[in-house]
Amino acid sequence: MTARLRKLLADLAETFWLVPALLVLFSVVGAVGFVSLDRSGAVPTRLLENWLYDGGATGARTLLGTIAASTIGVAGTVFSITIAALSLAAGQMGPRLLRNFTRDRGNQLTLGAFLGTFCYALIVLRSVRTEAEGAFIPHLALSVGIGLGFVCVGTLVYFVGHIAGRINVDTVIDLVSDDLHAAIKRLTTEATQIDAPGPGFWAAAQPVSDTRRGYLQQLDEHGLATWASEHSAAVRLLVRPGDYIFPGAPIALIVPPTEGAYEAIRSATALGSQRVSSSDLRFAVRQLVEVAVRALSPGINDPYTAMGVLDRLGAALCEIKPLKLPTGVTVQNKRLVLVVPHVQYDELVNTMLHMIRQNAGGKPSVFIRQLEILTQVVSYERDPQRMLSLSRHADLIMADAQRDVRSPSDIEDIHRRHRAFIKVMRKGNLANFG
């Protein structure tokens, strides 16, 4: 249930309608409250004479009608601009980045402000009465409505600048980079990790199949580990957050075979129709990589954007340097109870660099920038295994450049960057001074 609750909260946080719906609800409640306050006669006379709306019923109805008509009209325009921005982003940066626009609080607040003001004006409008109807003019509620109209004007000015900035590719890269930074903080650790047991440990294990389908979005590792500990069992998941679950395929191994294992695993997992970055570090990386790959496509041909993505990926590798990637091994009461596969450094670097390198054929500037970033990372990252992974990618870049780049001058530039990488990898930062 913990996994499903986390999934529900994550889904609500990314929905486009939640904030506008809450603002509409608040505006309706506020309108009813202000009208009731006007009816009660609790509004001071001095406030009515000097500060609040003091016109007649006809003017009040005209004013509220104008506010309602204008705000709903502008709300339609705002929605149209947002759809146009989404279409542009989908074409240039990939449809998976649309979630960064739909969950953007600025867009949600703008639409909510206009819809909320529209609903507020309608609720107040229905309470206005002429002399023939039993005169009642909600002066306080009308004055608040005028104030909301001015707020909508300011919101419109803000929205134009906000949406213009959000469709800028550098801004999108920064936003996705922030997602990656948050995922790194959430999914890495400084604690020493326990190595997973070898295949022999699971020789007598029983496979557990799942009838569901979808991407594993949330996993309650603590809850599943507690269940395994209480039943003196050990569970090894065969999938990790971000993997697709195929109906009927084994999802886990359990030793010894234990009654209720399927129900426990099902309760500890939550599936969805798409990947999310909250529990999948690879997806956070792939969002950035997709921007770079699209930028390198013949239709867009924008290597500067790809180089900007590489800069953020290099920064992420430097950020990971003092951290450890979890092995997914959980021990309770001095015995192993759960093993969950987690992304490791070599796979993470593969996810960052393979597709960009594979799509950078004929673009020496991208090869050069990849080697420069690897040189910067290896000057800071001195773990032998991690350095080996970085070195392998530098060699792959060099091999691809020799195959795809025709200009001798460009090839020499790439060779020089590769030699600098090897020198820094062997000697560290001191290589820059010798």
Order of alpha helices (4+ residues) and beta strands (2+ residues): alpha-alpha-alpha-alpha-alpha-alpha-alpha-alpha-beta-beta-alpha-beta-beta-beta-alpha-beta-alpha-alpha-beta-beta-alpha-alpha-alpha-alpha
